[in-house]
């Protein structure tokens, strides 16, 4: 497993071989997940595009030392902070001309990175990502529930019988194979507590939620959104709302592609269809 140092934190990443394309795909995972969930897509797309997937700081295998983790406050886990981490990672790997593919929280990070790195980022594809509407009571409940989740994650949960089956069914329409439930459970219990809480709180403030549409509106790069038709975490109407701020939306949501029979993990539930949609988007710009 290759590792690279980003601001004192070892980051785990996977990078496929270069292809005939001058453009690379960079995959950014969501909250309490890791780079592994992109593998079904990468298996299909890496024949034509070099693909980079990595674990966000504090998640997956990108765990900092206790001293490094303690030295950074929750304020260090904002969307902008993670976008800056990505900028450093790309520079160290000497990767340019990228399309960012971000899931959920990773989609928001991708939008921030596109805004910060217009010379590197050629376009963004958000998967199960949207928002831009601040509903005070719902966000307060979500933040409180998230903080409680962060507190109760003893590592012995990963060995609790049948709990992996619950994780294989959570937030999806297409039931996942059991090994994905085991992986989701492992990522859940192993994630760094400071990163879990910090990224949650930093990304769900009223100011941050309202800032996201402003970023989408000023992006000059193409931005597309893939929505799960039955996603209950990020409902299609919220995906369309955020997408509507980009010029590509026009009147009919031309930059929103809905994935049928799909919940919040489109890249695992419908990997072939998601890969097809990504290919169609890229073909429009990479001729």
C-alpha positions in Angstrom: 0.0 0.0 0.0 1.7 3.2 -1.1 1.8 6.1 1.3 2.6 9.8 0.9 3.1 12.5 3.5 0.7 15.5 3.4 1.2 18.1 6.1 2.7 15.5 8.4 0.0 12.9 7.9 0.6 9.7 6.0 -2.0 9.4 3.2 -2.8 6.0 1.6 -3.5 6.1 -2.1 -3.8 3.8 -5.1 -2.7 5.0 -8.6 -3.3 3.0 -11.8 -0.9 3.1 -14.8 -0.9 6.0 -17.2 -2.9 5.5 -20.4 -3.1 7.2 -23.7 -5.3 9.9 -22.2 -3.7 13.1 -20.9 -6.5 13.4 -18.3 -6.6 11.5 -14.9 -9.6 10.7 -12.7 -9.3 11.4 -9.0 -11.8 9.8 -6.7 -12.7 11.3 -3.4 -14.7 9.2 -0.9 -17.4 10.3 1.6 -17.8 10.5 5.3 -16.9 7.4 7.3 -15.8 5.6 4.1 -12.5 5.1 2.4 -10.9 4.8 -1.1 -11.9 1.1 -1.4 -15.5 1.8 -2.5 -14.2 3.2 -5.8 -12.6 0.0 -6.9 -15.5 -1.4 -9.0 -15.5 1.9 -11.0 -11.7 2.0 -11.3 -11.7 -1.5 -12.6 -13.9 -0.4 -15.5 -12.4 3.1 -16.2 -8.6 2.5 -15.6 -8.2 0.9 -19.1 -8.8 4.4 -20.6 -7.8 6.8 -17.8 -5.2 6.9 -15.1 -7.2 6.7 -11.8 -6.1 8.0 -8.4 -8.0 7.1 -5.2 -6.9 8.1 -1.7 -8.1 8.1 1.9 -9.0 11.5 3.3 -7.0 12.5 6.4 -8.4 10.6 9.4 -10.2 8.0 7.4 -9.3 4.6 6.0 -5.6 4.0 6.1 -4.7 7.8 6.3 -4.4 7.8 10.0 -2.0 10.3 11.5 0.1 9.7 14.6 -1.5 10.7 17.9 0.7 13.8 18.2 -0.2 14.9 14.7 -3.9 14.3 15.2 -3.9 16.2 18.5 -2.1 19.2 17.0 -5.0 19.9 14.6 -8.3 21.2 15.9 -11.7 20.4 14.4 -11.3 23.6 12.4 -8.6 21.8 10.4 -11.2 19.4 8.9 -13.1 21.9 6.7 -13.9 21.3 3.0 -11.2 23.8 2.2 -8.6 22.0 4.4 -9.3 18.7 2.6 -9.1 20.5 -0.8 -5.7 21.8 0.2 -4.6 18.3 1.1 -5.6 17.2 -2.3 -3.7 20.0 -4.0 -0.5 18.9 -2.1 -1.2 15.2 -3.0 -1.5 16.0 -6.7 1.6 18.1 -6.7 3.7 15.4 -5.0 2.4 12.8 -7.5 3.0 15.2 -10.4 -0.6 14.8 -11.6 -2.4 17.5 -13.6 -5.4 17.8 -15.9 -7.8 15.9 -13.6 -11.4 15.3 -13.4 -12.6 15.0 -9.8 -15.2 12.3 -8.9 -16.5 12.8 -5.4 -19.1 10.9 -3.4 -21.3 12.7 -0.8 -18.9 14.7 1.4 -16.2 14.0 -1.2 -18.4 15.7 -3.8 -18.3 18.9 -1.7 -14.6 18.6 -1.4 -14.3 18.1 -5.1 -16.2 21.4 -5.7 -14.0 23.3 -3.3 -10.9 21.8 -5.0 -12.1 22.8 -8.5 -12.6 26.3 -7.2 -9.1 26.4 -5.6 -7.3 24.6 -8.5 -8.8 25.9 -11.8 -5.4 25.2 -13.5 -5.5 21.5 -12.6 -9.2 20.6 -12.4 -10.9 20.2 -15.8 -14.3 19.1 -14.4 -16.2 17.6 -11.5 -18.6 14.7 -11.2 -20.5 14.6 -7.9 -22.0 11.2 -6.9 -24.8 11.3 -4.3 -23.8 14.8 -3.5 -25.9 18.0 -3.4 -27.3 20.4 -0.8 -27.1 24.1 -0.4 -30.3 24.4 1.6 -29.9 24.9 5.3 -32.8 23.4 7.4 -31.9 24.4 10.9 -33.7 21.7 12.9 -32.8 18.9 10.5 -29.1 19.9 10.5 -29.1 20.2 14.3 -30.4 16.7 14.6 -28.0 15.4 12.1 -25.0 17.0 13.8 -26.1 15.7 17.2 -26.6 12.2 15.9 -23.3 12.3 14.1 -21.4 13.3 17.3 -23.1 10.5 19.2 -22.0 8.0 16.5 -18.5 9.3 16.8 -18.5 8.6 20.5 -19.8 5.1 20.4 -17.6 3.2 18.0 -15.8 0.6 20.1 -13.5 -1.5 17.9 -15.1 -4.7 19.2 -18.2 -3.8 17.1 -16.4 -5.2 14.0 -16.5 -8.7 15.5 -20.2 -8.5 16.6 -22.1 -11.3 14.7 -24.3 -10.2 11.8 -23.7 -6.4 12.3 -21.9 -6.4 8.9 -25.2 -7.5 7.3 -26.8 -4.4 8.7 -24.1 -2.3 7.2 -24.5 -4.0 3.9 -28.2 -2.9 3.8 -27.9 0.6 5.3 -28.7 3.6 3.0 -28.9 1.4 -0.1 -31.6 0.1 -2.4 -29.4 -2.6 -4.0 -28.2 -4.9 -1.1 -24.5 -5.0 -1.1 -22.3 -8.1 -0.9 -21.4 -9.0 2.6 -17.8 -8.1 2.2 -18.8 -4.5 1.6 -20.8 -4.6 4.8 -17.7 -5.8 6.6 -15.7 -3.0 5.0 -18.2 -0.3 5.9 -18.2 -1.6 9.5 -14.4 -1.6 9.7 -14.2 1.9 8.3 -16.9 3.1 10.7 -15.0 1.8 13.8 -11.5 2.7 12.7 -12.0 6.3 11.6 -10.2 8.9 13.7 -12.7 10.5 16.1 -11.3 14.0 15.6 -11.7 13.7 11.8 -15.2 12.2 12.1 -16.5 15.0 14.3 -14.4 17.8 12.7 -15.4 17.1 9.2 -19.1 16.7 10.2 -19.3 19.9 12.1 -17.2 22.0 9.7 -19.2 21.0 6.6 -22.7 21.4 8.1 -22.6 25.0 9.5 -25.2 27.4 8.0 -22.4 29.5 6.5 -20.8 26.4 4.9 -24.0 25.1 3.5 -24.9 28.4 1.9 -21.4 28.8 0.6 -21.5 25.7 -1.6 -24.0 27.1 -4.2 -21.8 30.2 -4.5 -18.9 28.0 -5.4 -20.9 26.0 -7.9 -22.1 29.2 -9.5 -18.6 30.6 -10.1 -17.0 27.4 -11.4 -16.0 27.7 -15.0 -15.4 24.0 -15.4 -18.2 21.6 -16.3 -19.9 20.1 -13.2 -22.2 17.1 -13.3 -24.3 15.4 -10.6 -25.2 11.7 -10.4 -28.2 11.2 -8.1 -29.6 8.0 -6.7 -33.3 7.9 -7.5 -34.1 6.4 -4.0 -31.3 8.1 -2.1 -32.7 9.1 1.4 -29.4 10.7 2.6 -29.1 13.1 -0.3 -32.5 13.2 -2.1 -32.5 14.0 -5.8 -34.3 17.3 -5.1 -31.3 18.5 -3.1 -29.0 17.3 -5.8 -30.9 19.3 -8.4 -31.0 22.3 -6.2 -27.2 22.5 -6.0 -26.8 21.6 -9.6 -29.1 24.4 -10.6 -26.5 27.0 -9.7 -24.2 25.9 -12.5 -24.6 27.2 -16.0 -24.9 23.6 -17.4 -28.2 23.1 -15.5 -30.1 25.5 -17.9 -33.8 24.9 -17.4 -34.1 21.1 -17.4 -31.2 20.0 -15.3 -29.0 19.0 -18.1 -26.1 18.4 -15.7 -28.1 16.0 -13.4 -28.2 12.3 -14.3 -30.5 10.1 -12.1 -29.5 6.5 -11.4 -32.6 4.2 -11.0 -32.9 1.6 -8.3 -30.2 3.3 -6.3 -29.6 4.7 -2.8 -26.7 6.5 -1.4 -23.8 4.3 -2.6 -24.2 4.5 -6.4 -20.7 3.4 -7.1 -21.4 0.1 -5.4 -25.1 -0.4 -6.2 -24.9 0.4 -9.9 -21.2 0.5 -10.8 -21.7 -0.4 -14.5 -24.3 2.3 -15.0 -22.3 4.9 -13.1 -19.2 4.0 -15.2 -21.2 4.4 -18.3 -22.5 7.8 -17.2 -18.9 9.0 -16.4 -17.7 7.8 -19.8 -20.5 9.7 -21.6 -19.6 12.9 -19.7 -15.9 12.6 -20.4 -16.5 11.8 -24.0 -18.2 15.2 -24.4 -15.0 17.1 -23.4 -12.1 14.7 -24.2 -12.5 14.4 -27.9 
